[in-house]
Amino acid sequence: MPKLWACLLLVSFVQAGPFYSDFMQHLTRPLPLHRTLFGPIPFAPLEPLRAQPSQRVASVWTAPPPASLMVQQQRPQAQLNAPLLPPYSSSYGSDGITDTEFIPLEQQQQQPQGRQDAVATAVTSQQHTSAQKPFNVDTITTDINSPNPAVFFQQSFPFFGNEFFNSFGGFGFGNAQEPWWKGPNVCTEKEESEGAITETDGDESVDTFGQERDGAGSVVRSPLFGQFHFSVNSCAEKPNKHVCTKIVNQNGKKKTLTLTRQCCHGYGRPRNSDFNTPCEKIEIKDIEATAADMGAKQFIASAKSAGELGDMLASNSGKKVTVFVPLDTAFQEYRGEHQQENNVEDSKTDTSKTSSIYKLHSVIGDVQLEDVPNEQLLQTELPGQKIRINSYQLPPALGLEPYRYAANCVPIEKHDKLSEQALVHTLNGVLKPISKTVMDIIRDRTDLSIMRAVLEKTNISAMLEADKPVTIFVPTDAAFDKLDPHFRRTLKEGRSCASNILKNHMLDLTFCSLATLPGAKTTAYNLLGEPLLFNRTQHNQNSTVESAVYINNVAKILNADIMGTNGVLHVIDTIMPTESALPMTSLISQKNLTIFKQLLEASGFDDQFDDLDNVTIFAPTDKALQHSQWARLVAEKPETLKGNQDLLKFLNYHVVKPMIKTCDLSESSLPTVEGSSVRLNLYSTHALFSDVMNRATVNCARLVHFDDESCGSVLHQVDRALTPPQNNLLKSLEANPNYSKFLELVRKANLTHLLANESDSFTLLVPKNDVFDELSESSESKASTQSQAELEAQVKTHIVNDVVCCAGIIPTNWPFVRSIESISGQHLRITRDRRPKIENAGVTKCDVIATNGILHEINDVIVPRPSQQHRRPHLPPNYQSQGDFDVFF
């Protein structure tokens, strides 16, 4: 019993944190990664539990990569307070599968609370005769649109009685305040639907705590402990509505139960009110008075004057109507701009044109914006015309409503105001008929002709003519004039990275300019999966001009919110660059690889490089090329390089297929476009973690900057120009007269065949002739008397069966000593101080590349350290053994 008390007190002070693991997968799986849990859990049995609001920034999310990433349809989440779902009862059948129904909250109270709903709903619940269950687990979520809601837990312990915890007020227990949906003037609706479980519903169901059953009812996993029953609900709360949904899988059948509680007609709650503020009677006026109170009386008055108000409100149909009413200032501006067309005047106008503007703002049905999903299309009373509703979440720090709404990208200022004839929303603009797709609008504008041509050549235009919502930021023709001539030509021809550049300007959702606010950063992900950051400048109070919106601090929106039937376009003044969409030559120029870029342009092979796809380019830095013959020629005689085939081979030797980023590198030989191969090696520079490879070389040239993507290819920078090797190690010795004495030793040791072997890779350590000249006469006479085996062992000490570039040799000290093994079996210590050092010899010339390895020139003959062998000490003659194990080893 003391242990039970300790557990209860411990749980009562637990505060849940963000939940990312697979804890209790039998309750719900998978959990989304961005849920926010609530504060300390109150243990008042069957009392509501408040959830803290989700802290999110103003962002518009699109599909990933990706971790493609989809933009979730955003609707108003619980207005800062999300109470717990109503619990429901369960009974066990003979097979252990539960039959669960909702129990109205009114019937859960053991004593009447003296409250009556405005519309009473009689519900009969099943009375249980079985023993009380140990506890129930209920759930709540603050994410309305989540298909897999985040789960919160509240436990009730009926075996202690409802008054058990009320005696512990000092420990945080006691009665909690009742939510508004348990108060007066609340109407309740219950819906129930049944159907067979489909593949999308999953093949397993969970009906007891820790026990899973398949569709046939067979137990597929044993219970974790006991036979504790649990239930899982999802719930969403809005200012005037509380909806709880439960899905039960039983014997292969799915039952969906939905319980909706909302303020009855004529009652409501203030927006952003506390969770326990009850539904109160509201004053309902006719639509003219309601519109006047909302600052939008002129539109209604104009419709009444034109005799269209009755048709707009569907007075004869008896149906509910929703009206989007422009504010007076917006309607006056519209009338001034269209005075000549005279579409809104009720005299001397065509009847169809007169009625169109009013019917375009009227929708059949009770459209509460908090119930409308993002991108929802509403059919207006004007045939063929629809209103697209979009919602954008705002950060709580701004102190505004959590969402902003738009109708055809026209801001909705006030919403969900009930009048006698209709539900009223006010607009900061006038809706206009829409009949063209986004692509049709681009074709009609003469200042967007270049963009139109590029869209059609890349076939991206098909995306702008489809039904799926799309947003495109369209550069003007003048914006193309700002580009580099070569880049502009490539883009206009639709070659290379043109499609990537276009996708960098596109979103797969409708993004209206009202999603941006001064002081708030808004982020959207384009079709490349890359973020676009929107900033709106601070609005000048004395100016009537709308504040400007900038994208990535590069492009300014000139004309915003031009609506099409399938989305919206915004005209911008600058083409937005992205490294992943730049042609390779533009990326090379951007990375300040000036000499390499000049060689491409002088040779005329720059277009050829831009057309390469799925390749890896190892580009030498300017420092690596500045003393080369090619740098001299491009500076002094660039005309001689036009079409130079030797230069083309040099350039192509730096291009490898396929595209390989550093995370995919491995020690290997890679074929180049030139035809030869380059050798890739990996090394570790960590003294302690020698198995962590964090340095890469190609033909012993170190990668100093890497992973710059460009249209399906990648650019790595190296600190040395790459040149194809012409000789193997043996021929390299023969070609250099300074290595003649070491070559003589190789021949005497009969190891020439080893250095000529092209199927293996070696590191050859070669002392120069002057090293041998410095040896004393005694050393020379000793060398002359060496046996064949000793001579062979000495030469083999200078050969390592691996490629050890100088870039892979780092400073090391005891105890983090590194060594390489020669083919003679000797371990040679490697380190670096002023220069790389191998055992007792310093490297004076690094990385002479051969076809079968590399050669290092050293300043001494390597003399391996004597092996430290543990020898048994000499035993005295009278020594007696002490048993099976001697005291000496």
Helices and strands as residue ranges (DSSP letters): H 2-12, E 88-92, E 98-102, H 105-108, E 136-138, E 154-156, G 158-160, G 165-167, G 169-171, G 180-182, E 186-196, G 199-201, E 204-208, E 211-214, E 219-221, E 234-238, E 241-250, E 253-263, E 267-268, E 280-281, H 287-293, H 297-305, H 309-312, E 321-326, H 328-337, H 351-359, E 362-364, G 369-371, E 376-379, E 386-393, G 396-398, E 403-407, E 410-418, E 423-427, H 438-444, G 446-448, H 449-457, G 460-462, E 470-475, H 477-480, H 485-492, H 498-503, E 506-507, G 513-515, E 522-525, E 531-536, E 549-551, E 555-564, E 567-572, G 579-581, H 584-590, H 594-603, H 606-610, E 616-620, H 622-625, H 629-636, G 638-641, H 645-652, E 655-656, G 662-664, E 668-671, E 677-683, E 695-698, E 701-710, E 713-718, H 729-735, G 737-739, H 740-748, H 752-755, E 762-767, H 769-773, H 777-784, H 788-796, E 799-800, G 806-808, E 818-821, E 827-832, E 836-838, E 841-850, E 853-858
